[in-house]
Amino acid sequence: MSSQPHPKYMATIDRYYIDTRSLVPALSKAEPSPPLPLLSTLQFSDQEAVTRFIRPADRFMSLASALLKYTFIHRRAKVPWSHVQISRTPHPHRRPYWAPTEDWEPPEEDTGRIGGLEFNVSHQAGLVAIVGCGIPTAQLPTLDAHHIPPSDSSTLVGSFDGLDLTGHHTLSLAPGEVRLGVDIACTNEDKRTPQDITSQAKFDEWVDIFAEMFSDRERWNMRHAPIHVPVVEHEEGDYWDSDSSSADTANGEATLVSLKLRRFYAYWALKEAYIKMVGEGLLANWLRELEFLNVVAPASPVNHQNRHHNPNSSRALSPSPNKPPHVQHNNRPHVDVMKWTSPERAERGTTTLLYGRRVEDVDVELVAYDEDFILATAMRGVKEPEPGDRPGDRARWKRWVRLDIEEDIRPCAEGRCRCLGQPPGPTIQAMARKGDK
């Protein structure tokens, strides 16, 4: 195995998301669930996967996940919406993928003609996100496993080419294979995030619950590594050390613990994104051998913005009389941009170790969305081109783009878009709307 990372494929990464929280009304038990927009435009198996959920919030997240995958495949592979077929790897991992048909004509992109697609999806607490890109050749799952036990970890020199890390049937990663992983962590999720962890002792107990997922070193760092918190008044890089006297009082300790808890979720998101990139899940028995060092949780972007832009405020949740029921309220691009960590401030200083050796061929990144979300991405074998000189190139570079179900996705689902480079077909619109009503 070569000691040098394989050259990376140059590709534009799509980052789309749907925030479903404003789409799910507060219902009494007697009220019926709200209608699911564009459900009938999905393949029947995907419709079943959505309607299998009981809670409206879960249904909308499942629907948004399907719509994001369809939109990405439709736009990047240039296939009609009705021809989109999503496959999954075998049980227990069931990682979604797209297999090109024999008659598919690969489109030409700025970086060259693609041969397939790679993508990954995550959802948590109402937020659903997808990362994806074109790849040089189709990457289809295989049951060939090349297990390298821990005793052979000396052969891992910055890479895990061809490594089946668990012994489960899984995808073997070939040299240069492009793989993407994304995970969303919510730092304040109702009924899941602990509300009584306000002291260091309680936080230590909380961290030890996850001893099977995180190594001893990771858990020590979670508990004791200093927190460097951006000062709101000095956004250009001034920091204070949270292990200083600011934590002497009870309020200071609670503040420090809340920041450590936020960092815990950054660790969680990183580990999930990585194992999803590989094609595993929390079933993997190598979780403790995968370590992240120098983890810094990105600060909440809305701490620096006016709180009236919060999409979950009562004003944002109020239906707009001038928009269809599934148009996302407050749908203003400049407001959405302010809810995200800017690409220039994304946390990219994390060190990744596998069996104690540094992983050189995977790039991990952390960003924050709104007040309570942290997103981690893990990318292997791919490099994004630097922004060009065309107007808007820098503004779009590495940005997360919100897709509105009515304004952005429905035209694609109903054949009224121009994504395929042909005039829209009005008859498809009527057929799709008939099924939605």
TORKOL-4160 file (C-alpha; in steps of 0.2 Angstrom, whole numbers, padded with zeros to 4 digits, m for minus):
437
<pt num="1" X="0000" Y="0000" Z="0000"/>
<pt num="2" X="0007" Y="0017" Z="m0005"/>
<pt num="3" X="0011" Y="0029" Z="0009"/>
<pt num="4" X="0005" Y="0044" Z="m0001"/>
<pt num="5" X="m0013" Y="0048" Z="m0002"/>
<pt num="6" X="m0021" Y="0045" Z="m0019"/>
<pt num="7" X="m0024" Y="0061" Z="m0030"/>
<pt num="8" X="m0040" Y="0068" Z="m0026"/>
<pt num="9" X="m0054" Y="0070" Z="m0039"/>
<pt num="10" X="m0059" Y="0088" Z="m0043"/>
<pt num="11" X="m0078" Y="0091" Z="m0041"/>
<pt num="12" X="m0091" Y="0104" Z="m0035"/>
<pt num="13" X="m0099" Y="0098" Z="m0019"/>
<pt num="14" X="m0118" Y="0102" Z="m0018"/>
<pt num="15" X="m0124" Y="0106" Z="0000"/>
<pt num="16" X="m0143" Y="0107" Z="0001"/>
<pt num="17" X="m0155" Y="0107" Z="0016"/>
<pt num="18" X="m0173" Y="0109" Z="0021"/>
<pt num="19" X="m0178" Y="0115" Z="0038"/>
<pt num="20" X="m0194" Y="0106" Z="0041"/>
<pt num="21" X="m0198" Y="0114" Z="0058"/>
<pt num="22" X="m0209" Y="0127" Z="0051"/>
<pt num="23" X="m0219" Y="0115" Z="0040"/>
<pt num="24" X="m0225" Y="0104" Z="0054"/>
<pt num="25" X="m0240" Y="0113" Z="0064"/>
<pt num="26" X="m0243" Y="0109" Z="0082"/>
<pt num="27" X="m0258" Y="0097" Z="0081"/>
<pt num="28" X="m0270" Y="0090" Z="0094"/>
<pt num="29" X="m0272" Y="0071" Z="0094"/>
<pt num="30" X="m0289" Y="0073" Z="0086"/>
<pt num="31" X="m0282" Y="0082" Z="0071"/>
<pt num="32" X="m0277" Y="0073" Z="0055"/>
<pt num="33" X="m0259" Y="0074" Z="0049"/>
<pt num="34" X="m0255" Y="0088" Z="0037"/>
<pt num="35" X="m0253" Y="0083" Z="0018"/>
<pt num="36" X="m0236" Y="0078" Z="0012"/>
<pt num="37" X="m0232" Y="0089" Z="m0003"/>
<pt num="38" X="m0225" Y="0080" Z="m0019"/>
<pt num="39" X="m0227" Y="0062" Z="m0010"/>
<pt num="40" X="m0235" Y="0055" Z="m0026"/>
<pt num="41" X="m0221" Y="0060" Z="m0037"/>
<pt num="42" X="m0209" Y="0048" Z="m0028"/>
<pt num="43" X="m0207" Y="0030" Z="m0032"/>
<pt num="44" X="m0219" Y="0019" Z="m0023"/>
<pt num="45" X="m0206" Y="0011" Z="m0011"/>
<pt num="46" X="m0200" Y="0029" Z="m0006"/>
<pt num="47" X="m0218" Y="0034" Z="m0003"/>
<pt num="48" X="m0220" Y="0019" Z="0009"/>
<pt num="49" X="m0204" Y="0023" Z="0018"/>
<pt num="50" X="m0211" Y="0041" Z="0021"/>
<pt num="51" X="m0229" Y="0035" Z="0027"/>
<pt num="52" X="m0222" Y="0022" Z="0038"/>
<pt num="53" X="m0219" Y="0035" Z="0051"/>
<pt num="54" X="m0233" Y="0040" Z="0063"/>
<pt num="55" X="m0227" Y="0057" Z="0070"/>
<pt num="56" X="m0229" Y="0072" Z="0057"/>
<pt num="57" X="m0212" Y="0078" Z="0061"/>
<pt num="58" X="m0204" Y="0061" Z="0057"/>
<pt num="59" X="m0214" Y="0060" Z="0041"/>
<pt num="60" X="m0209" Y="0077" Z="0035"/>
<pt num="61" X="m0191" Y="0073" Z="0039"/>
<pt num="62" X="m0192" Y="0057" Z="0029"/>
<pt num="63" X="m0201" Y="0066" Z="0015"/>
<pt num="64" X="m0188" Y="0080" Z="0015"/>
<pt num="65" X="m0174" Y="0067" Z="0014"/>
<pt num="66" X="m0182" Y="0059" Z="m0001"/>
<pt num="67" X="m0185" Y="0076" Z="m0010"/>
<pt num="68" X="m0167" Y="0081" Z="m0007"/>
<pt num="69" X="m0160" Y="0065" Z="m0014"/>
<pt num="70" X="m0172" Y="0066" Z="m0029"/>
<pt num="71" X="m0167" Y="0084" Z="m0032"/>
<pt num="72" X="m0148" Y="0081" Z="m0031"/>
<pt num="73" X="m0149" Y="0066" Z="m0043"/>
<pt num="74" X="m0161" Y="0075" Z="m0055"/>
<pt num="75" X="m0150" Y="0090" Z="m0056"/>
<pt num="76" X="m0133" Y="0082" Z="m0057"/>
<pt num="77" X="m0136" Y="0066" Z="m0067"/>
<pt num="78" X="m0148" Y="0075" Z="m0078"/>
<pt num="79" X="m0162" Y="0062" Z="m0077"/>
<pt num="80" X="m0181" Y="0065" Z="m0077"/>
<pt num="81" X="m0188" Y="0065" Z="m0059"/>
<pt num="82" X="m0199" Y="0051" Z="m0063"/>
<pt num="83" X="m0184" Y="0040" Z="m0068"/>
<pt num="84" X="m0175" Y="0043" Z="m0052"/>
<pt num="85" X="m0172" Y="0026" Z="m0043"/>
<pt num="86" X="m0163" Y="0026" Z="m0026"/>
<pt num="87" X="m0155" Y="0010" Z="m0021"/>
<pt num="88" X="m0148" Y="0004" Z="m0004"/>
<pt num="89" X="m0133" Y="m0006" Z="0002"/>
<pt num="90" X="m0137" Y="m0023" Z="0010"/>
<pt num="91" X="m0144" Y="m0024" Z="0028"/>
<pt num="92" X="m0139" Y="m0018" Z="0041"/>
<pt num="93" X="m0131" Y="m0002" Z="0034"/>
<pt num="94" X="m0143" Y="0002" Z="0020"/>
<pt num="95" X="m0133" Y="0017" Z="0014"/>
<pt num="96" X="m0143" Y="0025" Z="m0001"/>
<pt num="97" X="m0134" Y="0026" Z="m0018"/>
<pt num="98" X="m0139" Y="0029" Z="m0036"/>
<pt num="99" X="m0135" Y="0016" Z="m0049"/>
<pt num="100" X="m0134" Y="0023" Z="m0067"/>
<pt num="101" X="m0145" Y="0014" Z="m0080"/>
<pt num="102" X="m0137" Y="0006" Z="m0096"/>
<pt num="103" X="m0144" Y="0020" Z="m0107"/>
<pt num="104" X="m0139" Y="0034" Z="m0096"/>
<pt num="105" X="m0129" Y="0048" Z="m0104"/>
<pt num="106" X="m0116" Y="0055" Z="m0092"/>
<pt num="107" X="m0117" Y="0074" Z="m0092"/>
<pt num="108" X="m0102" Y="0086" Z="m0094"/>
<pt num="109" X="m0098" Y="0097" Z="m0079"/>
<pt num="110" X="m0085" Y="0111" Z="m0077"/>
<pt num="111" X="m0073" Y="0098" Z="m0070"/>
<pt num="112" X="m0076" Y="0085" Z="m0084"/>
<pt num="113" X="m0088" Y="0071" Z="m0089"/>
<pt num="114" X="m0095" Y="0062" Z="m0074"/>
<pt num="115" X="m0098" Y="0043" Z="m0072"/>
<pt num="116" X="m0109" Y="0043" Z="m0057"/>
<pt num="117" X="m0114" Y="0051" Z="m0041"/>
<pt num="118" X="m0109" Y="0051" Z="m0023"/>
<pt num="119" X="m0120" Y="0058" Z="m0009"/>
<pt num="120" X="m0125" Y="0056" Z="0009"/>
<pt num="121" X="m0140" Y="0063" Z="0019"/>
<pt num="122" X="m0143" Y="0067" Z="0037"/>
<pt num="123" X="m0158" Y="0072" Z="0047"/>
<pt num="124" X="m0160" Y="0078" Z="0065"/>
<pt num="125" X="m0173" Y="0088" Z="0075"/>
<pt num="126" X="m0182" Y="0094" Z="0059"/>
<pt num="127" X="m0166" Y="0099" Z="0049"/>
<pt num="128" X="m0162" Y="0088" Z="0034"/>
<pt num="129" X="m0146" Y="0090" Z="0024"/>
<pt num="130" X="m0137" Y="0082" Z="0009"/>
<pt num="131" X="m0120" Y="0083" Z="0002"/>
<pt num="132" X="m0116" Y="0076" Z="m0015"/>
<pt num="133" X="m0105" Y="0077" Z="m0030"/>
<pt num="134" X="m0102" Y="0070" Z="m0047"/>
<pt num="135" X="m0088" Y="0056" Z="m0048"/>
<pt num="136" X="m0077" Y="0049" Z="m0062"/>
<pt num="137" X="m0085" Y="0032" Z="m0062"/>
<pt num="138" X="m0100" Y="0024" Z="m0054"/>
<pt num="139" X="m0097" Y="0017" Z="m0037"/>
<pt num="140" X="m0108" Y="0002" Z="m0034"/>
<pt num="141" X="m0108" Y="m0008" Z="m0018"/>
<pt num="142" X="m0099" Y="m0025" Z="m0016"/>
<pt num="143" X="m0099" Y="m0038" Z="m0003"/>
<pt num="144" X="m0080" Y="m0041" Z="m0005"/>
<pt num="145" X="m0072" Y="m0038" Z="0012"/>
<pt num="146" X="m0054" Y="m0035" Z="0015"/>
<pt num="147" X="m0053" Y="m0035" Z="0034"/>
<pt num="148" X="m0037" Y="m0029" Z="0042"/>
<pt num="149" X="m0037" Y="m0033" Z="0061"/>
<pt num="150" X="m0030" Y="m0021" Z="0073"/>
<pt num="151" X="m0014" Y="m0031" Z="0074"/>
<pt num="152" X="m0010" Y="m0025" Z="0056"/>
<pt num="153" X="m0014" Y="m0007" Z="0060"/>
<pt num="154" X="0005" Y="m0003" Z="0056"/>
<pt num="155" X="0000" Y="m0005" Z="0038"/>
<pt num="156" X="m0012" Y="0010" Z="0039"/>
<pt num="157" X="m0001" Y="0025" Z="0033"/>
<pt num="158" X="m0013" Y="0039" Z="0032"/>
<pt num="159" X="m0026" Y="0029" Z="0022"/>
<pt num="160" X="m0039" Y="0015" Z="0024"/>
<pt num="161" X="m0039" Y="0009" Z="0006"/>
<pt num="162" X="m0049" Y="m0007" Z="0004"/>
<pt num="163" X="m0052" Y="m0009" Z="0023"/>
<pt num="164" X="m0067" Y="m0017" Z="0030"/>
<pt num="165" X="m0067" Y="m0010" Z="0047"/>
<pt num="166" X="m0080" Y="m0021" Z="0055"/>
<pt num="167" X="m0081" Y="m0038" Z="0048"/>
<pt num="168" X="m0099" Y="m0034" Z="0043"/>
<pt num="169" X="m0103" Y="m0035" Z="0025"/>
<pt num="170" X="m0099" Y="m0017" Z="0019"/>
<pt num="171" X="m0092" Y="m0007" Z="0005"/>
<pt num="172" X="m0073" Y="m0009" Z="0002"/>
<pt num="173" X="m0065" Y="0007" Z="m0002"/>
<pt num="174" X="m0054" Y="0007" Z="m0017"/>
<pt num="175" X="m0039" Y="0019" Z="m0019"/>
<pt num="176" X="m0045" Y="0036" Z="m0025"/>
<pt num="177" X="m0063" Y="0031" Z="m0022"/>
<pt num="178" X="m0074" Y="0047" Z="m0018"/>
<pt num="179" X="m0084" Y="0045" Z="m0002"/>
<pt num="180" X="m0095" Y="0058" Z="0007"/>
<pt num="181" X="m0102" Y="0058" Z="0024"/>
<pt num="182" X="m0113" Y="0071" Z="0034"/>
<pt num="183" X="m0121" Y="0071" Z="0051"/>
<pt num="184" X="m0132" Y="0083" Z="0060"/>
<pt num="185" X="m0131" Y="0085" Z="0079"/>
<pt num="186" X="m0144" Y="0095" Z="0089"/>
<pt num="187" X="m0137" Y="0103" Z="0105"/>
<pt num="188" X="m0154" Y="0106" Z="0112"/>
<pt num="189" X="m0166" Y="0093" Z="0106"/>
<pt num="190" X="m0182" Y="0091" Z="0115"/>
<pt num="191" X="m0183" Y="0075" Z="0126"/>
<pt num="192" X="m0166" Y="0070" Z="0121"/>
<pt num="193" X="m0153" Y="0083" Z="0126"/>
<pt num="194" X="m0151" Y="0082" Z="0145"/>
<pt num="195" X="m0157" Y="0098" Z="0154"/>
<pt num="196" X="m0149" Y="0094" Z="0171"/>
<pt num="197" X="m0131" Y="0094" Z="0167"/>
<pt num="198" X="m0125" Y="0110" Z="0175"/>
<pt num="199" X="m0110" Y="0104" Z="0185"/>
<pt num="200" X="m0093" Y="0096" Z="0180"/>
<pt num="201" X="m0098" Y="0080" Z="0190"/>
<pt num="202" X="m0114" Y="0077" Z="0180"/>
<pt num="203" X="m0105" Y="0081" Z="0164"/>
<pt num="204" X="m0092" Y="0068" Z="0168"/>
<pt num="205" X="m0106" Y="0055" Z="0171"/>
<pt num="206" X="m0114" Y="0059" Z="0155"/>
<pt num="207" X="m0098" Y="0057" Z="0145"/>
<pt num="208" X="m0094" Y="0040" Z="0152"/>
<pt num="209" X="m0111" Y="0033" Z="0146"/>
<pt num="210" X="m0103" Y="0033" Z="0129"/>
<pt num="211" X="m0087" Y="0024" Z="0133"/>
<pt num="212" X="m0091" Y="0011" Z="0119"/>
<pt num="213" X="m0091" Y="0025" Z="0106"/>
<pt num="214" X="m0077" Y="0036" Z="0111"/>
<pt num="215" X="m0059" Y="0032" Z="0117"/>
<pt num="216" X="m0052" Y="0036" Z="0134"/>
<pt num="217" X="m0042" Y="0050" Z="0126"/>
<pt num="218" X="m0057" Y="0058" Z="0118"/>
<pt num="219" X="m0068" Y="0057" Z="0134"/>
<pt num="220" X="m0053" Y="0064" Z="0144"/>
<pt num="221" X="m0052" Y="0079" Z="0131"/>
<pt num="222" X="m0071" Y="0081" Z="0132"/>
<pt num="223" X="m0070" Y="0083" Z="0151"/>
<pt num="224" X="m0054" Y="0093" Z="0153"/>
<pt num="225" X="m0048" Y="0101" Z="0137"/>
<pt num="226" X="m0049" Y="0120" Z="0138"/>
<pt num="227" X="m0064" Y="0128" Z="0129"/>
<pt num="228" X="m0059" Y="0143" Z="0118"/>
<pt num="229" X="m0075" Y="0154" Z="0116"/>
<pt num="230" X="m0076" Y="0168" Z="0103"/>
<pt num="231" X="m0079" Y="0184" Z="0111"/>
<pt num="232" X="m0095" Y="0192" Z="0104"/>
<pt num="233" X="m0087" Y="0210" Z="0104"/>
<pt num="234" X="m0072" Y="0204" Z="0096"/>
<pt num="235" X="m0077" Y="0193" Z="0081"/>
<pt num="236" X="m0060" Y="0194" Z="0072"/>
<pt num="237" X="m0052" Y="0181" Z="0083"/>
<pt num="238" X="m0050" Y="0186" Z="0101"/>
<pt num="239" X="m0053" Y="0172" Z="0113"/>
<pt num="240" X="m0054" Y="0169" Z="0132"/>
<pt num="241" X="m0049" Y="0153" Z="0140"/>
<pt num="242" X="m0064" Y="0145" Z="0149"/>
<pt num="243" X="m0053" Y="0136" Z="0161"/>
<pt num="244" X="m0048" Y="0152" Z="0169"/>
<pt num="245" X="m0056" Y="0161" Z="0184"/>
<pt num="246" X="m0072" Y="0163" Z="0174"/>
<pt num="247" X="m0078" Y="0146" Z="0180"/>
<pt num="248" X="m0075" Y="0149" Z="0198"/>
<pt num="249" X="m0093" Y="0153" Z="0202"/>
<pt num="250" X="m0108" Y="0142" Z="0200"/>
<pt num="251" X="m0115" Y="0151" Z="0185"/>
<pt num="252" X="m0097" Y="0151" Z="0178"/>
<pt num="253" X="m0097" Y="0132" Z="0180"/>
<pt num="254" X="m0114" Y="0130" Z="0172"/>
<pt num="255" X="m0108" Y="0140" Z="0157"/>
<pt num="256" X="m0092" Y="0131" Z="0155"/>
<pt num="257" X="m0102" Y="0114" Z="0156"/>
<pt num="258" X="m0114" Y="0120" Z="0143"/>
<pt num="259" X="m0100" Y="0124" Z="0131"/>
<pt num="260" X="m0092" Y="0107" Z="0134"/>
<pt num="261" X="m0109" Y="0099" Z="0131"/>
<pt num="262" X="m0109" Y="0108" Z="0114"/>
<pt num="263" X="m0092" Y="0102" Z="0110"/>
<pt num="264" X="m0098" Y="0084" Z="0115"/>
<pt num="265" X="m0110" Y="0085" Z="0100"/>
<pt num="266" X="m0097" Y="0091" Z="0089"/>
<pt num="267" X="m0087" Y="0075" Z="0093"/>
<pt num="268" X="m0103" Y="0065" Z="0090"/>
<pt num="269" X="m0106" Y="0073" Z="0073"/>
<pt num="270" X="m0088" Y="0070" Z="0067"/>
<pt num="271" X="m0089" Y="0052" Z="0072"/>
<pt num="272" X="m0106" Y="0049" Z="0064"/>
<pt num="273" X="m0101" Y="0058" Z="0048"/>
<pt num="274" X="m0085" Y="0048" Z="0046"/>
<pt num="275" X="m0093" Y="0031" Z="0049"/>
<pt num="276" X="m0107" Y="0036" Z="0037"/>
<pt num="277" X="m0094" Y="0040" Z="0024"/>
<pt num="278" X="m0087" Y="0023" Z="0026"/>
<pt num="279" X="m0104" Y="0015" Z="0024"/>
<pt num="280" X="m0106" Y="0009" Z="0042"/>
<pt num="281" X="m0115" Y="0015" Z="0056"/>
<pt num="282" X="m0115" Y="0014" Z="0075"/>
<pt num="283" X="m0114" Y="m0005" Z="0073"/>
<pt num="284" X="m0096" Y="m0003" Z="0069"/>
<pt num="285" X="m0084" Y="m0011" Z="0082"/>
<pt num="286" X="m0070" Y="0000" Z="0078"/>
<pt num="287" X="m0078" Y="0016" Z="0085"/>
<pt num="288" X="m0065" Y="0018" Z="0099"/>
<pt num="289" X="m0051" Y="0016" Z="0087"/>
<pt num="290" X="m0057" Y="0031" Z="0077"/>
<pt num="291" X="m0052" Y="0047" Z="0087"/>
<pt num="292" X="m0053" Y="0065" Z="0084"/>
<pt num="293" X="m0041" Y="0077" Z="0092"/>
<pt num="294" X="m0042" Y="0097" Z="0093"/>
<pt num="295" X="m0061" Y="0097" Z="0091"/>
<pt num="296" X="m0068" Y="0114" Z="0092"/>
<pt num="297" X="m0087" Y="0117" Z="0091"/>
<pt num="298" X="m0092" Y="0131" Z="0080"/>
<pt num="299" X="m0101" Y="0145" Z="0088"/>
<pt num="300" X="m0119" Y="0148" Z="0085"/>
<pt num="301" X="m0120" Y="0161" Z="0071"/>
<pt num="302" X="m0136" Y="0168" Z="0077"/>
<pt num="303" X="m0128" Y="0174" Z="0093"/>
<pt num="304" X="m0121" Y="0188" Z="0082"/>
<pt num="305" X="m0137" Y="0192" Z="0073"/>
<pt num="306" X="m0154" Y="0200" Z="0077"/>
<pt num="307" X="m0165" Y="0187" Z="0086"/>
<pt num="308" X="m0180" Y="0192" Z="0076"/>
<pt num="309" X="m0173" Y="0182" Z="0061"/>
<pt num="310" X="m0176" Y="0166" Z="0071"/>
<pt num="311" X="m0186" Y="0154" Z="0059"/>
<pt num="312" X="m0195" Y="0146" Z="0074"/>
<pt num="313" X="m0201" Y="0162" Z="0081"/>
<pt num="314" X="m0220" Y="0164" Z="0082"/>
<pt num="315" X="m0220" Y="0176" Z="0067"/>
<pt num="316" X="m0210" Y="0164" Z="0057"/>
<pt num="317" X="m0222" Y="0150" Z="0061"/>
<pt num="318" X="m0237" Y="0160" Z="0056"/>
<pt num="319" X="m0245" Y="0155" Z="0039"/>
<pt num="320" X="m0242" Y="0168" Z="0026"/>
<pt num="321" X="m0258" Y="0172" Z="0016"/>
<pt num="322" X="m0249" Y="0175" Z="0000"/>
<pt num="323" X="m0239" Y="0158" Z="m0001"/>
<pt num="324" X="m0244" Y="0140" Z="m0002"/>
<pt num="325" X="m0244" Y="0130" Z="0014"/>
<pt num="326" X="m0228" Y="0122" Z="0010"/>
<pt num="327" X="m0217" Y="0137" Z="0005"/>
<pt num="328" X="m0205" Y="0140" Z="0019"/>
<pt num="329" X="m0209" Y="0156" Z="0028"/>
<pt num="330" X="m0195" Y="0170" Z="0029"/>
<pt num="331" X="m0188" Y="0162" Z="0013"/>
<pt num="332" X="m0175" Y="0176" Z="0010"/>
<pt num="333" X="m0157" Y="0170" Z="0005"/>
<pt num="334" X="m0148" Y="0183" Z="0014"/>
<pt num="335" X="m0156" Y="0178" Z="0030"/>
<pt num="336" X="m0152" Y="0160" Z="0028"/>
<pt num="337" X="m0134" Y="0164" Z="0025"/>
<pt num="338" X="m0133" Y="0173" Z="0042"/>
<pt num="339" X="m0139" Y="0157" Z="0050"/>
<pt num="340" X="m0123" Y="0147" Z="0045"/>
<pt num="341" X="m0105" Y="0147" Z="0049"/>
<pt num="342" X="m0097" Y="0156" Z="0035"/>
<pt num="343" X="m0085" Y="0145" Z="0024"/>
<pt num="344" X="m0070" Y="0155" Z="0030"/>
<pt num="345" X="m0074" Y="0151" Z="0048"/>
<pt num="346" X="m0078" Y="0133" Z="0047"/>
<pt num="347" X="m0068" Y="0122" Z="0059"/>
<pt num="348" X="m0056" Y="0112" Z="0049"/>
<pt num="349" X="m0042" Y="0110" Z="0062"/>
<pt num="350" X="m0047" Y="0093" Z="0068"/>
<pt num="351" X="m0035" Y="0079" Z="0068"/>
<pt num="352" X="m0042" Y="0061" Z="0063"/>
<pt num="353" X="m0033" Y="0046" Z="0070"/>
<pt num="354" X="m0037" Y="0027" Z="0065"/>
<pt num="355" X="m0028" Y="0014" Z="0076"/>
<pt num="356" X="m0017" Y="0028" Z="0082"/>
<pt num="357" X="m0011" Y="0033" Z="0065"/>
<pt num="358" X="m0016" Y="0050" Z="0057"/>
<pt num="359" X="m0028" Y="0049" Z="0042"/>
<pt num="360" X="m0022" Y="0060" Z="0028"/>
<pt num="361" X="m0035" Y="0056" Z="0015"/>
<pt num="362" X="m0051" Y="0062" Z="0023"/>
<pt num="363" X="m0055" Y="0080" Z="0026"/>
<pt num="364" X="m0067" Y="0084" Z="0040"/>
<pt num="365" X="m0076" Y="0100" Z="0044"/>
<pt num="366" X="m0088" Y="0107" Z="0057"/>
<pt num="367" X="m0101" Y="0121" Z="0054"/>
<pt num="368" X="m0115" Y="0128" Z="0064"/>
<pt num="369" X="m0133" Y="0132" Z="0059"/>
<pt num="370" X="m0145" Y="0142" Z="0069"/>
<pt num="371" X="m0144" Y="0141" Z="0087"/>
<pt num="372" X="m0143" Y="0123" Z="0091"/>
<pt num="373" X="m0137" Y="0113" Z="0076"/>
<pt num="374" X="m0119" Y="0107" Z="0072"/>
<pt num="375" X="m0115" Y="0099" Z="0055"/>
<pt num="376" X="m0100" Y="0088" Z="0052"/>
<pt num="377" X="m0094" Y="0082" Z="0035"/>
<pt num="378" X="m0081" Y="0069" Z="0030"/>
<pt num="379" X="m0075" Y="0069" Z="0012"/>
<pt num="380" X="m0062" Y="0057" Z="0005"/>
<pt num="381" X="m0055" Y="0057" Z="m0012"/>
<pt num="382" X="m0062" Y="0074" Z="m0018"/>
<pt num="383" X="m0056" Y="0092" Z="m0019"/>
<pt num="384" X="m0067" Y="0107" Z="m0022"/>
<pt num="385" X="m0061" Y="0119" Z="m0035"/>
<pt num="386" X="m0057" Y="0137" Z="m0029"/>
<pt num="387" X="m0070" Y="0150" Z="m0033"/>
<pt num="388" X="m0068" Y="0157" Z="m0050"/>
<pt num="389" X="m0069" Y="0175" Z="m0056"/>
<pt num="390" X="m0087" Y="0175" Z="m0061"/>
<pt num="391" X="m0100" Y="0186" Z="m0051"/>
<pt num="392" X="m0106" Y="0176" Z="m0036"/>
<pt num="393" X="m0093" Y="0162" Z="m0037"/>
<pt num="394" X="m0086" Y="0167" Z="m0020"/>
<pt num="395" X="m0103" Y="0169" Z="m0012"/>
<pt num="396" X="m0108" Y="0152" Z="m0017"/>
<pt num="397" X="m0092" Y="0143" Z="m0013"/>
<pt num="398" X="m0095" Y="0129" Z="0000"/>
<pt num="399" X="m0112" Y="0137" Z="0005"/>
<pt num="400" X="m0126" Y="0127" Z="0012"/>
<pt num="401" X="m0141" Y="0131" Z="0001"/>
<pt num="402" X="m0159" Y="0130" Z="0007"/>
<pt num="403" X="m0171" Y="0122" Z="m0005"/>
<pt num="404" X="m0190" Y="0127" Z="m0004"/>
<pt num="405" X="m0202" Y="0113" Z="m0007"/>
<pt num="406" X="m0214" Y="0124" Z="m0018"/>
<pt num="407" X="m0202" Y="0136" Z="m0026"/>
<pt num="408" X="m0187" Y="0125" Z="m0029"/>
<pt num="409" X="m0192" Y="0107" Z="m0029"/>
<pt num="410" X="m0210" Y="0106" Z="m0036"/>
<pt num="411" X="m0205" Y="0113" Z="m0053"/>
<pt num="412" X="m0192" Y="0099" Z="m0054"/>
<pt num="413" X="m0204" Y="0086" Z="m0048"/>
<pt num="414" X="m0218" Y="0091" Z="m0061"/>
<pt num="415" X="m0207" Y="0093" Z="m0076"/>
<pt num="416" X="m0208" Y="0112" Z="m0076"/>
<pt num="417" X="m0189" Y="0115" Z="m0073"/>
<pt num="418" X="m0175" Y="0118" Z="m0085"/>
<pt num="419" X="m0163" Y="0107" Z="m0076"/>
<pt num="420" X="m0162" Y="0095" Z="m0091"/>
<pt num="421" X="m0159" Y="0108" Z="m0104"/>
<pt num="422" X="m0176" Y="0107" Z="m0112"/>
<pt num="423" X="m0192" Y="0116" Z="m0112"/>
<pt num="424" X="m0204" Y="0111" Z="m0097"/>
<pt num="425" X="m0218" Y="0100" Z="m0101"/>
<pt num="426" X="m0235" Y="0107" Z="m0094"/>
<pt num="427" X="m0244" Y="0091" Z="m0094"/>
<pt num="428" X="m0233" Y="0083" Z="m0081"/>
<pt num="429" X="m0238" Y="0097" Z="m0069"/>
<pt num="430" X="m0256" Y="0093" Z="m0070"/>
<pt num="431" X="m0253" Y="0074" Z="m0068"/>
<pt num="432" X="m0242" Y="0078" Z="m0052"/>
<pt num="433" X="m0254" Y="0090" Z="m0044"/>
<pt num="434" X="m0269" Y="0078" Z="m0046"/>
<pt num="435" X="m0260" Y="0065" Z="m0035"/>
<pt num="436" X="m0256" Y="0078" Z="m0022"/>
<pt num="437" X="m0273" Y="0084" Z="m0019"/>
